[in-house]
């Protein structure tokens, strides 16, 4: 059975083992769109949302605890 490159449909070189094909180093600059960009949303708004979500959860828990 021959190994086919998933993306291009080309045959893999026969001298490479399955393990070598699976664990090869990936060039980080090859697909820059696939990385999480360091945007304003990722640096500020997302952590702020998580903090607000936890604070609201604690407020609801405290409210329910006081009712008991």
N, C-alpha and C positions, 0 to 999 in steps of 0.2 A: 504494500500500500504506500503510495507516495504522499508526502506532506505538501499541502498547497497553502500558499500564503493567503490568509483570510482577506486581506485588503486589496491585493492586486491580482490575485488568481495565478500568480507565478509559482512555479515549482521551487521548493526550497533546495538549496545545495545539498547533495547527498552526503557530503562529509560532515555536516552538522548533525549531532544527535538531537533527539527530542528534548532532552534536558537543556542543551545549549540554546536551542531555539526559544525555549520558554523563559529562560532567565537572562537573556541578553540585556546589556545596559541600554537604557533609553536616553536619547538626547533630550534634555529638558527644553531646548529651544525649538524642537521639531514641531510641537503643537502648543503654542503659547495660549491659544483660546481654551485649552482644556484645563489650565491651571486656574485656581481661584485668584482673581485679581485683587490687589490691595487697594480697594476703592474706599471712598468715604463711608459708604453703607456698611461694608464689612468691618471697618475699623471703629465706627462710632454708633451707628444706628442699631446694628444687630446686637452688640453687647448691651446697649441701653434697653432694648426691647427685652432681653433676657432678664436683666436686673428688675425691670418693672414687672415682668411676669412673676418672678419669684416673690417680689414684695406684695403683689396682689394675692398670691397664694398664701403667704404668711398672714396677711390681713384677714382673709376668709377663715383660715384656721383659727386665728385668735378670736374672731367673732363667734364661731361655732363653739369654741372652748368655753367662752364666757356664758353661753346659753345653758351649759350643762349644770 
